[in-house]
Amino acid sequence: MPGHTAEAKRTEASVWLPSHVPVSILPLRGKGRNVDASRGQEEPAYAEPAPGSLLAAYRKMVLGRRFDEQATALARQGRLAVHPSSLGQEACQVAAALALRAADWLFPTYRDCVALVSRGIDPVEALTLLRGDAHCGYDPVRHRTAPQCTPLATHAVHATGLAHGERLKGADTVALALVGDGATSEGDFHEALNLAGVLRAPVVFLVQNNGYAISVPFSEQCAAPGLAYKGVGYGIRSEHVDGNDAAAVLAVLTAAVEDARAGGGPWLVEAHTYRMAPHTSADDPSRYRTAAEADRWRDRDPVARLESALRERGLLTDEDVRAAAAEAEAYAADVRERLSVDPDLDPASLLDHVFGVPPAHLIDQQSFLRAALEDR
């Protein structure tokens, strides 16, 4: 077939196996420097983020952790219906937001509130879904951020479609979809990767592999040595990274986003991390994992790890640390105060935005609801 050889070479050149070990830059606290981000001769190299980017990531991670802690407390107080904490996954959340331009699109899951606030979304609007007030509390178009997705992996297909559509319009937009390890077992995830590979869509999939799909350990989900290898079968450039190393995650995601923007096609990035909190505020993790396991991961705390590295390099002072903590505390206090006020909701709005043109039976239901409200 004419052109077949050239096409095969192009496809072969566009696919990279994951690095032999997860990309890592920052040392663990109290230990020497990790494997450098400049890989072996046959592996891709990643530029270490500039000091300013690392300092920005640190501030957002400190703020994000305090926000997450506050949201967990609000769930216990009944101010939120539920809260899926991302404690321990801040490096992934913040790096995902920082790697994108303002015009790019983020596709989050229910666990990604820290990514939302790192993107600049009002924290109360970010918690609206978990409060039960609306399906989405923020304007997706304004923030270029899709509504948070509770069904697993369905948004991965949407991310691929949006990325392809934006390219057809001549825009250099990139879509980044956040997914958990459990979502990689869903059919939608595989459909998204297959479509992205065929279309060479400018989309990046970041799998936050925190070791458990609710209570199911990774070893019972997948027989492959890692989730990054799933991209290879779809002709997608794949990589894995130490998900508790903020510098490494930001380096890899920045490279992935910009390569996708330049026409290099989609990426699948697996971040090895750990959820230090329960699956949600209604979960008891002691039923399926040991305290010793959680303690081992606390030694790899991404916030403390980045802080230690920045101090060692002379980029962060005690005053800087106190300032970041004070900013985060003020942020949490504002969230706490505003969420203590009961919202003024219109129950009839429950049926709004279900269809562009409501069908007759939905109009009848809405009329019935309004009549019932007026008779109260």
Secondary structure, 3 states (H helix, E strand, C coil): CCCHHHHHHHHHHHCCCCCCCCECCCCCCCCCCCCCCECCCCCCECCCCCHHHHHHHHHHHHHHHHHHHHHHHHHHCCCCCCCCCCCCCHHHHHHHHHCCCCCCEEECECCCHHHHHHCCCCHHHHCHHHHCCCCCCCCHHHHCECCCECCCCHHHHHHHHHHHHHHHCCCCCCEEEEEECHHHHCHHHHHHHHHHHHHCCCEEEEEEECCEECCEEHHHCCCCCCHHHHHHHHCCEEEEEECCCHHHHHHHHHHHHHHHHCCCCCEEEEEECCCCCCCCCCCCHHHCCCHHHHHHHHCCCHHHHHHHHHHHCCCCCHHHHHHHHHHHHHHHHHHHHHHCCCCCCCHHHHHCCCCCCCCHHHHHHHHHHHHHHHCC
